[in-house]
Amino acid sequence: MSIRSIFTFHCPNNCKLWLYTILLIAATLLVIYHNYHSQLTAYSSQVNQQIAQRNQLLALMQTQLLESKLEAIDQTLKLISSHPDFIKNPAPHTYLLEKYSQNNPEMLALLHINADGLLRYPKHQRRQLDLSGRDYFKVHQSSKTDSVFTSKPMLPSRGHTDPVMVISRGLYDSSDIFQGVIAAVIDIKTFSQALSGISVNAQLFSSIVHEEGEIIFRVPFRNFKVGQTLDYVKERSDKDKLPLTGEGIYQHSSGNYQFAYQTLPKWRLHVFVGEKRTVVDELISIYQFLHLRNSILTALTLILLILTTAWLIRRRLEINQQLVESKAALQQSYQRNQAIIKAIPDLLFTIDRNGKIIDFEHGDGVPLLMSEQDFIHKHISETLPDFLAQRTLLALQKTLNNGESDYFEYELTLSGKQHFFMARSSAINQDRMLVVVIDITERKKSENALQWQATHDSLTQLPNRMLFYDRLNQAITESARYKQPFCLLYIDLNDFKLVNDTYGHLNGDMLLILVAQRIRESIRQSDTAARLAGDEFAIIVNHSNFEEALQVSEKLREHLSVVYKLNDGVMLNISASIGIACYPHDGKDADELILHADNGMYHDKRSTAC
């Protein structure tokens, strides 16, 4: 047999062997490559998803906190501007601006600007400031709307290095004529520090951005310069505005950032939360390098050693171990995020489109209406009071159908105590809504206390001049509508100055307190007694004529003339001069009635002196 015939005989087997070997190597390499690519993709996807979840969660939490603080400031502006007679006669209400400007640590000052752009409050030490060129003045002057406006960041004046922003509302009278602006000046640095309490790790950062792209401040606060912009927002046209939520990758000279954002349309702000990808990219690169190295070694081992089953199993176990460790690391990160949510003092609910409570996180700052097992996985109509269930369903419809966040306040009695809450809803996705509940009981108590102080005399506890005028105008309106007369008594204590000069101001104050007590005891519950100034008092005797008012005045004279026991054993008699005016015979408005009653009082005083 020739050599050629031998070669020809053995060639098919060798070719099959090489062919099978090549096919086996190719199949093995293909499997290894596919495994390498899928594992790397899965790992990168899980890591990126964790980053996205952290960014979205922090953006949502900071949006909730930012909006709640802005809403609290806006409520202050509304409360002051809606105060009776604030626009017509703001001078007596200056103390309200002083009180409310101290309520919020982020608020530097409250500004009251008149219709000409001149600063009324606070008064400048040297001159009256002209703020007519500021954007927050121009927008209310031109648009004639009481909607809230958020300004861009600015430096309040030369020599100031700490930036501020301004939240303002326009003031308009009953004829919709522009009367000025009330505004809150917010310390951006302090505001940033308030948001710094919500964070996950040192790699995360937040930027609060104006809708025109200008950066208002960063969290944590650093490197602030007026005019800094975020190109991602600035490059958007008016027709191409940002959606309410979103995410993406921002390429920067210092490295790539993965971000998520939430939009606050009412405040014309965006909350951007980003995480620098340097550490994450390094982890992925290390994982890629290790996995690629293992794949190459596996392939070389298969080619050179025909890869024994034991070696394949050993390598597979090593790779599986790496996957288990990676998944464990991701699980720890998830548990860390859950721990952060549980550390928040507020109450967080997740409600689906059908109104069913999916889950909740209970903070220490909000008491529960009932135990967890009584409401979890149940419909809100089965667990909440009817009014609160209906309001929550309305927020659910608005949030999921329109994509708009909603907030509302409500009152509940828990364990015999009155509590006030504020709820804020935000869409998680198209089928689920997040509700954050904050206990605002202390804030409500402070507001009610300030309201009472603003309308009552601190010495006698009687209504003051402002509340008296309000009730007098109400009495005039009611009497004009139902054709029912009423009378006004104007009271002045005779020789009260002599009491202060002789027995001291402490005895004078005690006398006024006792006089106020006797006046209250001498009138009906439906009548109104007020201290106008000094020793001057007034009484609105509802549903009465002159004869009935005269009887009340005689009763008052008798009660007020009884001896008073003051400090240090001082026994004192004092009389009162009383003037009477009846509506509509003696006047058609408050000024006419008061003038007539005042003249009657002076006539009575002269008659007594004679």
C-alpha positions as CSV (number, residue, x, y, z in Angstrom):
1,M,0.0,0.0,0.0
2,S,1.4,3.4,-1.0
3,I,1.8,6.4,1.3
4,R,-0.8,8.3,-0.6
5,S,-3.3,5.5,-0.1
6,I,-2.6,5.4,3.6
7,F,-3.0,9.2,3.9
8,T,-6.2,9.0,2.0
9,F,-7.5,6.3,4.3
10,H,-6.7,8.1,7.5
11,C,-7.7,11.7,6.4
12,P,-11.4,11.4,6.9
13,N,-11.0,10.4,10.6
14,N,-8.4,13.1,11.2
15,C,-10.6,15.6,9.4
16,K,-13.6,14.6,11.5
17,L,-11.4,14.7,14.6
18,W,-10.2,18.2,13.8
19,L,-13.6,19.2,12.7
20,Y,-15.2,17.9,15.9
21,T,-12.4,19.5,17.9
22,I,-12.8,22.9,16.1
23,L,-16.6,22.6,16.5
24,L,-16.3,21.7,20.1
25,I,-13.8,24.6,20.7
26,A,-16.0,27.0,18.7
27,A,-19.1,25.8,20.7
28,T,-17.3,26.1,23.9
29,L,-16.0,29.6,23.1
30,L,-19.4,30.6,22.0
31,V,-20.9,29.3,25.2
32,I,-18.2,31.0,27.3
33,Y,-18.6,34.3,25.5
34,H,-22.4,34.2,25.8
35,N,-22.1,33.4,29.5
36,Y,-19.5,36.2,30.0
37,H,-21.7,38.7,28.2
38,S,-24.9,37.7,30.0
39,Q,-23.3,37.7,33.4
40,L,-21.7,41.1,32.8
41,T,-25.0,42.5,31.5
42,A,-26.9,41.2,34.5
43,Y,-24.4,42.5,37.0
44,S,-24.3,45.9,35.3
45,S,-28.0,46.0,35.1
46,Q,-28.5,45.2,38.8
47,V,-25.9,47.8,39.8
48,N,-27.4,50.4,37.6
49,Q,-30.9,49.6,38.8
50,Q,-29.7,50.1,42.4
51,I,-28.3,53.5,41.5
52,A,-31.5,54.5,39.7
53,Q,-33.6,53.3,42.7
54,R,-31.4,55.3,45.2
55,N,-31.5,58.4,43.0
56,Q,-35.3,58.1,42.4
57,L,-36.0,57.5,46.1
58,L,-33.8,60.4,47.3
59,A,-35.2,62.7,44.6
60,L,-38.8,61.8,45.7
61,M,-37.9,62.2,49.4
62,Q,-36.2,65.6,48.9
63,T,-39.0,66.7,46.7
64,Q,-41.5,65.9,49.4
65,L,-39.4,67.7,52.0
66,L,-38.7,70.7,49.8
67,E,-42.3,71.1,48.8
68,S,-43.6,70.7,52.4
69,K,-41.2,73.5,53.5
70,L,-42.1,75.7,50.6
71,E,-45.8,75.1,51.3
72,A,-45.3,76.0,54.9
73,I,-43.8,79.3,53.9
74,D,-46.5,79.9,51.3
75,Q,-49.2,79.2,54.0
76,T,-47.5,82.0,56.1
77,L,-47.8,84.4,53.1
78,K,-51.5,83.4,52.5
79,L,-52.3,83.7,56.2
80,I,-50.8,87.2,56.5
81,S,-52.2,88.5,53.2
82,S,-55.7,87.2,53.9
83,H,-55.8,88.8,57.3
84,P,-58.7,91.2,57.7
85,D,-57.9,94.8,56.5
86,F,-54.3,93.9,55.7
87,I,-54.4,95.4,52.2
88,K,-56.5,98.4,53.2
89,N,-54.6,99.3,56.4
90,P,-51.4,97.2,56.8
91,A,-49.8,99.5,59.4
92,P,-51.5,97.8,62.5
93,H,-50.5,94.4,61.2
94,T,-46.7,95.0,61.2
95,Y,-46.3,92.9,64.3
96,L,-47.7,89.9,62.3
97,L,-44.8,90.2,59.9
98,E,-42.4,90.4,62.8
99,K,-43.9,87.3,64.5
100,Y,-44.2,85.1,61.4
101,S,-40.7,86.0,60.2
102,Q,-39.3,84.2,63.3
103,N,-41.3,81.0,62.8
104,N,-39.2,79.4,60.1
105,P,-35.4,78.9,60.4
106,E,-34.9,79.0,56.6
107,M,-36.7,82.3,56.3
108,L,-34.5,85.4,56.7
109,A,-37.3,87.9,56.5
110,L,-40.8,88.7,55.4
111,L,-41.0,91.7,52.9
112,H,-44.1,93.9,52.3
113,I,-43.7,96.0,49.1
114,N,-46.3,98.6,48.2
115,A,-47.7,99.1,44.7
116,D,-44.9,101.5,43.7
117,G,-42.2,98.9,44.5
118,L,-41.1,100.6,47.7
119,L,-40.2,98.4,50.7
120,R,-42.7,99.0,53.5
121,Y,-41.4,96.3,55.9
122,P,-38.8,96.0,57.2
123,K,-37.9,99.6,57.3
124,H,-34.4,100.4,56.0
125,Q,-32.2,102.3,58.4
126,R,-31.2,105.1,55.9
127,R,-33.7,105.2,53.0
128,Q,-36.7,103.5,51.6
129,L,-35.6,100.8,49.2
130,D,-37.0,100.6,45.7
131,L,-37.6,97.0,44.7
132,S,-39.7,97.7,41.6
133,G,-37.0,96.2,39.4
134,R,-37.0,92.8,41.0
135,D,-38.5,89.9,39.1
136,Y,-40.8,88.8,41.9
137,F,-42.3,92.3,41.9
138,K,-42.6,92.6,38.1
139,V,-44.3,89.3,37.6
140,H,-47.2,90.1,40.1
141,Q,-47.5,93.6,38.8
142,S,-47.9,92.5,35.2
143,S,-49.8,89.2,35.5
144,K,-52.3,90.3,38.2
145,T,-52.5,86.9,39.8
146,D,-52.1,85.8,43.4
147,S,-50.2,82.6,42.3
148,V,-47.0,82.0,44.2
149,F,-43.8,82.9,42.4
150,T,-40.3,81.5,43.0
151,S,-37.4,83.8,42.0
152,K,-33.9,82.8,40.8
153,P,-31.1,82.9,43.3
154,M,-29.5,86.3,44.1
155,L,-27.3,88.2,46.4
156,P,-29.5,90.5,48.5
157,S,-27.1,93.5,48.1
158,R,-23.4,94.4,47.7
159,G,-21.1,93.0,50.3
160,H,-23.3,89.9,51.0
161,T,-21.8,86.6,50.1
162,D,-24.7,84.3,51.2
163,P,-27.3,83.9,48.4
164,V,-31.0,84.0,48.9
165,M,-34.1,83.2,46.9
166,V,-37.6,84.8,47.2
167,I,-41.1,83.3,47.3
168,S,-43.7,85.9,46.8
169,R,-47.5,86.4,46.3
170,G,-49.3,89.4,44.8
171,L,-51.6,91.6,46.8
172,Y,-54.9,92.7,45.1
173,D,-57.9,94.5,46.5
174,S,-61.5,93.5,46.0
175,S,-61.4,95.3,42.6
176,D,-58.4,93.2,41.4
177,I,-56.2,96.3,41.5
178,F,-52.5,95.6,42.3
179,Q,-51.6,96.7,45.8
180,G,-48.1,95.3,46.2
181,V,-46.3,92.1,47.0
182,I,-45.7,90.1,50.2
183,A,-42.5,88.0,49.9
184,A,-40.4,85.6,52.0
185,V,-36.6,85.8,51.7
186,I,-35.1,82.3,52.1
187,D,-31.5,81.7,53.2
188,I,-30.3,79.2,50.5
189,K,-27.5,77.9,52.6
190,T,-29.8,77.1,55.6
191,F,-32.4,75.6,53.2
192,S,-29.6,73.3,51.8
193,Q,-28.6,72.2,55.2
194,A,-32.2,71.3,56.0
195,L,-32.3,68.9,53.0
196,S,-28.8,67.5,53.8
197,G,-30.4,65.2,56.4
198,I,-31.8,63.0,53.7
199,S,-28.9,61.2,52.0
200,V,-27.7,57.6,51.3
201,N,-24.0,57.8,50.8
202,A,-21.2,60.4,50.1
203,Q,-21.3,59.8,46.4
204,L,-24.8,61.2,46.1
205,F,-25.5,64.9,45.4
206,S,-28.5,67.0,44.8
207,S,-29.1,70.2,42.8
208,I,-32.3,72.3,43.1
209,V,-32.6,73.9,39.7
210,H,-34.9,76.7,38.4
211,E,-37.1,75.8,35.4
212,E,-34.9,78.1,33.3
213,G,-31.8,76.1,34.1
214,E,-30.2,78.2,36.8
215,I,-28.9,76.3,39.8
216,I,-30.5,77.7,43.0
217,F,-28.4,75.6,45.4
218,R,-26.7,72.2,45.9
219,V,-27.1,69.7,48.7
220,P,-24.7,69.6,50.4
221,F,-24.1,73.3,50.0
222,R,-20.9,74.2,48.2
223,N,-19.3,76.4,45.5
224,F,-22.3,78.7,45.0
225,K,-22.1,81.4,42.3
226,V,-25.0,83.4,41.0
227,G,-25.7,82.4,37.4
228,Q,-24.5,78.8,37.5
229,T,-26.7,76.7,35.2
230,L,-27.4,73.1,34.5
231,D,-27.2,72.6,30.7
232,Y,-29.5,69.6,30.7
233,V,-32.4,72.0,31.8
234,K,-31.2,75.2,30.2
235,E,-31.0,73.7,26.7
236,R,-34.6,72.7,26.8
237,S,-37.0,75.0,24.9
238,D,-40.3,76.2,26.2
239,K,-42.1,73.6,24.1
240,D,-39.7,70.8,25.2
241,K,-40.1,71.1,28.9
242,L,-38.9,68.4,31.3
243,P,-41.5,65.7,32.3
244,L,-42.5,65.5,35.9
245,T,-40.0,62.7,36.5
246,G,-37.0,61.3,34.6
247,E,-33.5,59.9,34.7
248,G,-30.4,59.8,32.6
249,I,-26.6,60.1,32.3
250,Y,-24.8,63.4,32.6
251,Q,-21.3,63.6,31.1
252,H,-19.0,66.0,32.9
253,S,-15.3,66.7,32.7
254,S,-14.8,65.3,36.1
255,G,-16.7,62.1,35.2
256,N,-20.1,60.7,34.3
257,Y,-23.0,61.1,36.7
258,Q,-26.2,59.0,36.7
259,F,-29.2,61.2,37.8
260,A,-32.9,61.2,38.4
261,Y,-35.1,64.2,38.9
262,Q,-38.5,65.3,40.1
263,T,-40.3,68.4,38.9
264,L,-42.4,70.8,41.1
265,P,-44.5,72.7,38.5
266,K,-46.1,75.0,41.1
267,W,-42.7,76.2,42.3
268,R,-41.0,76.1,38.8
269,L,-38.2,73.9,40.3
270,H,-36.5,70.6,39.5
271,V,-34.9,68.4,42.1
272,F,-31.9,66.6,40.5
273,V,-30.2,63.8,42.4
274,G,-27.1,62.3,40.9
275,E,-24.4,59.8,41.8
276,K,-20.9,59.8,40.4
277,R,-20.3,56.7,38.5
278,T,-16.6,56.5,39.1
279,V,-16.8,54.0,42.0
280,V,-19.6,52.0,40.2
281,D,-17.7,51.9,36.9
282,E,-14.6,50.8,38.7
283,L,-16.6,47.9,40.3
284,I,-18.0,47.0,36.9
285,S,-14.5,47.2,35.3
286,I,-13.0,45.0,38.1
287,Y,-15.9,42.5,37.7
288,Q,-15.5,42.6,33.9
289,F,-11.7,42.1,34.2
290,L,-12.1,39.2,36.6
291,H,-14.9,37.5,34.6
292,L,-13.0,38.0,31.3
293,R,-9.8,36.5,32.8
294,N,-11.8,33.5,34.1
295,S,-13.4,33.0,30.7
296,I,-10.0,33.2,28.9
297,L,-8.5,30.8,31.3
298,T,-11.4,28.4,30.9
299,A,-11.1,28.6,27.1
300,L,-7.3,28.0,27.2
301,T,-7.8,25.1,29.6
302,L,-10.4,23.6,27.3
303,I,-8.2,23.9,24.3
304,L,-5.0,22.7,25.9
305,L,-6.2,20.1,28.4
306,I,-9.6,19.1,26.8
307,L,-11.1,20.4,29.9
308,T,-11.9,17.7,32.4
309,T,-15.3,17.7,34.0
310,A,-14.0,18.2,37.4
311,W,-12.2,21.3,36.4
312,L,-15.3,22.7,34.7
313,I,-17.3,22.0,37.8
314,R,-14.7,23.7,40.0
315,R,-14.6,26.7,37.7
316,R,-18.4,26.8,37.6
317,L,-18.6,26.7,41.4
318,E,-16.1,29.6,41.6
319,I,-18.2,31.6,39.1
320,N,-21.4,30.8,41.0
321,Q,-19.8,31.9,44.2
322,Q,-18.9,35.2,42.7
323,L,-22.5,35.6,41.6
324,V,-23.8,34.7,45.0
325,E,-21.5,37.3,46.6
326,S,-22.6,39.9,44.1
327,K,-26.2,39.2,44.7
328,A,-25.6,39.3,48.5
329,A,-24.0,42.7,48.1
330,L,-26.9,44.0,46.1
331,Q,-29.3,42.6,48.7
332,Q,-27.4,44.4,51.5
333,S,-27.7,47.6,49.5
334,Y,-31.5,47.1,49.2
335,Q,-31.8,46.4,52.9
336,R,-29.9,49.6,53.6
337,N,-32.3,51.6,51.5
338,Q,-35.2,50.0,53.4
339,A,-33.6,50.9,56.7
340,I,-33.2,54.6,55.6
341,I,-36.9,54.7,54.7
342,K,-37.9,53.2,58.1
343,A,-35.7,55.9,59.8
344,I,-37.9,58.7,58.4
345,P,-40.2,60.0,61.1
346,D,-43.1,60.5,58.7
347,L,-45.8,57.9,57.7
348,L,-45.5,56.5,54.2
349,F,-48.3,54.6,52.5
350,T,-48.3,52.8,49.1
351,I,-51.8,52.6,47.6
352,D,-52.7,50.9,44.3
353,R,-55.1,52.3,41.6
354,N,-58.1,50.4,43.2
355,G,-57.6,52.1,46.6
356,K,-56.0,49.1,48.3
357,I,-53.2,49.8,50.9
358,I,-50.2,47.7,49.6
359,D,-47.7,48.5,52.3
360,F,-46.5,51.3,54.7
361,E,-43.6,52.5,56.6
362,H,-44.4,53.9,60.1
363,G,-42.1,56.6,61.5
364,D,-42.1,57.7,65.1
365,G,-43.4,61.2,64.3
366,V,-47.0,60.2,63.3
367,P,-49.4,58.2,65.5
368,L,-51.4,55.4,63.8
369,L,-55.2,55.5,63.6
370,M,-55.3,51.7,64.1
371,S,-52.9,48.7,64.3
372,E,-51.1,47.5,61.2
373,Q,-53.2,44.3,60.8
374,D,-56.4,46.3,60.7
375,F,-55.6,48.2,57.5
376,I,-52.7,46.5,55.6
377,H,-54.0,44.9,52.3
378,K,-57.4,46.5,52.8
379,H,-59.3,49.2,50.9
380,I,-59.0,52.7,52.4
381,S,-62.8,53.0,52.7
382,E,-62.7,50.1,55.2
383,T,-60.0,51.6,57.4
384,L,-60.2,55.4,57.2
385,P,-63.0,57.8,58.3
386,D,-65.5,58.6,55.4
387,F,-64.3,62.1,54.9
388,L,-60.6,61.1,54.9
389,A,-61.2,58.1,52.6
390,Q,-63.1,60.2,50.1
391,R,-60.3,62.9,50.1
392,T,-57.6,60.2,49.7
393,L,-59.5,58.7,46.7
394,L,-59.7,62.1,45.1
395,A,-55.9,62.5,45.5
396,L,-55.5,59.0,44.1
397,Q,-57.5,59.9,41.0
398,K,-55.7,63.2,40.5
399,T,-52.2,61.8,41.0
400,L,-52.5,58.6,38.9
401,N,-54.7,60.1,36.1
402,N,-53.2,63.5,35.7
403,G,-49.7,62.8,37.0
404,E,-50.0,65.7,39.5
405,S,-49.0,65.6,43.1
406,D,-51.7,66.5,45.6
407,Y,-51.6,67.5,49.3
408,F,-54.3,68.2,51.8
409,E,-54.7,68.7,55.6
410,Y,-57.1,67.0,57.9
411,E,-57.9,66.7,61.6
412,L,-58.3,63.5,63.7
413,T,-58.9,62.8,67.4
414,L,-56.5,60.1,68.6
415,S,-56.5,58.8,72.2
416,G,-58.7,61.8,73.2
417,K,-56.3,64.4,71.8
418,Q,-56.8,66.6,68.7
419,H,-54.2,66.0,65.9
420,F,-53.6,67.8,62.6
421,F,-51.9,66.1,59.7
422,M,-50.8,67.0,56.2
423,A,-50.8,64.3,53.5
424,R,-48.8,64.5,50.2
425,S,-49.3,62.2,47.3
426,S,-46.9,61.3,44.5
427,A,-47.0,58.8,41.7
428,I,-44.7,55.8,41.9
429,N,-45.9,54.5,38.6
430,Q,-49.1,54.4,36.6
431,D,-50.8,52.0,39.0
432,R,-49.4,53.0,42.4
433,M,-49.2,56.1,44.6
434,L,-47.0,57.1,47.5
435,V,-48.6,59.1,50.4
436,V,-46.5,60.8,53.0
437,V,-48.3,61.9,56.2
438,I,-46.7,64.5,58.4
439,D,-48.0,65.5,61.9
440,I,-48.5,69.3,61.9
441,T,-50.3,69.6,65.2
442,E,-47.7,71.8,66.9
443,R,-47.6,74.2,63.9
444,K,-51.4,74.5,63.9
445,K,-51.4,75.2,67.7
446,S,-48.8,78.0,67.1
447,E,-50.9,79.5,64.2
448,N,-54.0,79.5,66.4
449,A,-52.2,81.1,69.3
450,L,-50.8,83.8,67.1
451,Q,-54.2,84.4,65.6
452,W,-55.8,84.8,69.0
453,Q,-53.0,87.2,70.2
454,A,-53.5,89.3,67.0
455,T,-57.2,89.9,67.8
456,H,-57.3,90.2,71.6
457,D,-56.0,92.6,74.2
458,S,-53.2,91.0,76.2
459,L,-54.1,92.7,79.5
460,T,-57.9,92.2,79.7
461,Q,-58.3,89.3,77.3
462,L,-61.1,91.2,75.6
463,P,-61.2,91.6,71.8
464,N,-59.0,94.4,70.6
465,R,-59.8,97.3,68.3
466,M,-59.1,95.3,65.1
467,L,-61.6,92.4,66.1
468,F,-64.1,95.0,67.4
469,Y,-64.2,96.8,64.0
470,D,-64.6,93.4,62.2
471,R,-67.6,92.4,64.4
472,L,-69.1,95.9,64.2
473,N,-69.0,95.7,60.4
474,Q,-70.6,92.2,60.6
475,A,-73.3,93.6,62.8
476,I,-74.0,96.4,60.3
477,T,-74.2,93.9,57.4
478,E,-76.5,91.6,59.4
479,S,-78.8,94.4,60.6
480,A,-79.0,95.9,57.1
481,R,-80.0,92.5,55.6
482,Y,-82.6,91.5,58.3
483,K,-83.8,95.0,59.2
484,Q,-82.8,94.4,62.9
485,P,-81.4,97.4,64.8
486,F,-78.5,97.2,67.3
487,C,-76.7,99.7,69.6
488,L,-73.2,100.6,70.4
489,L,-72.0,101.7,73.9
490,Y,-68.8,103.7,74.2
491,I,-67.3,103.7,77.7
492,D,-64.6,105.8,79.3
493,L,-63.4,105.6,82.9
494,N,-63.5,108.9,84.7
495,D,-60.2,110.1,86.3
496,F,-58.4,106.9,85.4
497,K,-55.1,108.9,84.9
498,L,-55.4,110.0,88.5
499,V,-55.5,106.3,89.5
500,N,-52.2,105.6,87.7
501,D,-50.6,108.7,89.1
502,T,-51.7,108.0,92.7
503,Y,-51.6,104.3,93.1
504,G,-49.2,103.2,90.3
505,H,-49.5,101.5,87.0
506,L,-49.8,98.0,88.5
507,N,-53.0,99.0,90.3
508,G,-54.1,100.8,87.1
509,D,-53.7,97.5,85.2
510,M,-55.5,95.6,87.9
511,L,-58.4,98.1,87.8
512,L,-58.7,97.6,84.0
513,I,-58.8,93.8,84.4
514,L,-61.5,94.1,87.0
515,V,-63.5,96.5,84.9
516,A,-63.3,94.2,81.9
517,Q,-64.5,91.3,84.1
518,R,-67.5,93.3,85.3
519,I,-68.3,94.4,81.7
520,R,-68.3,90.7,80.6
521,E,-70.6,89.8,83.5
522,S,-73.0,92.6,82.6
523,I,-73.7,91.7,79.0
524,R,-75.2,88.8,77.1
525,Q,-73.0,86.1,75.5
526,S,-74.2,87.2,72.1
527,D,-72.9,90.7,72.7
528,T,-69.3,91.8,72.1
529,A,-67.2,93.8,74.5
530,A,-63.8,95.2,73.5
531,R,-61.0,97.3,74.8
532,L,-60.2,100.0,72.3
533,A,-57.3,101.9,74.0
534,G,-56.2,102.9,77.5
535,D,-59.4,103.1,79.6
536,E,-61.7,103.2,76.6
537,F,-64.1,100.2,76.1
538,A,-66.9,99.5,73.7
539,I,-69.9,97.1,73.6
540,I,-72.0,95.9,70.6
541,V,-75.5,95.2,72.0
542,N,-77.0,93.0,69.2
543,H,-80.7,93.0,68.4
544,S,-81.5,95.9,70.6
545,N,-83.1,99.4,70.5
546,F,-82.2,102.6,72.4
547,E,-84.3,101.8,75.4
548,E,-82.7,98.4,75.8
549,A,-79.2,99.8,75.3
550,L,-80.0,102.5,78.0
551,Q,-81.0,99.7,80.4
552,V,-77.6,98.0,79.7
553,S,-75.7,101.2,80.3
554,E,-77.5,101.9,83.6
555,K,-76.7,98.3,84.7
556,L,-73.0,98.9,83.7
557,R,-72.9,102.2,85.7
558,E,-74.2,100.3,88.7
559,H,-71.7,97.4,88.4
560,L,-68.8,99.6,87.6
561,S,-69.4,101.9,90.5
562,V,-69.0,99.2,93.1
563,V,-65.8,99.5,95.1
564,Y,-62.7,97.8,93.7
565,K,-60.1,96.0,95.9
566,L,-56.6,96.5,94.4
567,N,-53.1,95.7,95.4
568,D,-51.7,96.7,98.9
569,G,-55.2,96.9,100.3
570,V,-56.2,99.9,98.1
571,M,-60.0,100.3,98.0
572,L,-61.2,102.5,95.1
573,N,-64.4,103.8,93.6
574,I,-64.6,104.9,90.0
575,S,-67.3,105.9,87.7
576,A,-67.7,105.6,83.9
577,S,-69.0,107.9,81.1
578,I,-71.1,106.1,78.5
579,G,-72.2,107.2,75.1
580,I,-74.9,105.3,73.0
581,A,-75.3,105.1,69.3
582,C,-78.0,102.9,67.5
583,Y,-78.0,101.6,64.0
584,P,-79.4,102.9,61.6
585,H,-80.8,106.0,63.4
586,D,-77.4,107.4,64.5
587,G,-75.2,106.2,61.7
588,K,-75.1,103.9,58.6
589,D,-71.4,102.8,58.9
590,A,-68.9,102.1,61.6
591,D,-67.2,105.5,61.7
592,E,-70.5,107.4,62.0
593,L,-71.7,105.1,64.9
594,I,-68.4,105.4,66.8
595,L,-68.3,109.2,66.3
596,H,-71.9,109.5,67.6
597,A,-71.2,107.2,70.6
598,D,-68.0,109.1,71.3
599,N,-69.8,112.4,71.3
600,G,-72.4,111.0,73.6
601,M,-69.7,109.8,76.0
602,Y,-68.1,113.2,76.2
603,H,-71.5,114.8,76.7
604,D,-72.1,112.3,79.6
605,K,-68.6,113.1,81.0
606,R,-69.3,116.9,81.0
607,S,-72.7,116.4,82.6
608,T,-71.1,114.3,85.3
609,A,-68.4,116.9,85.9
610,C,-71.0,119.6,86.3
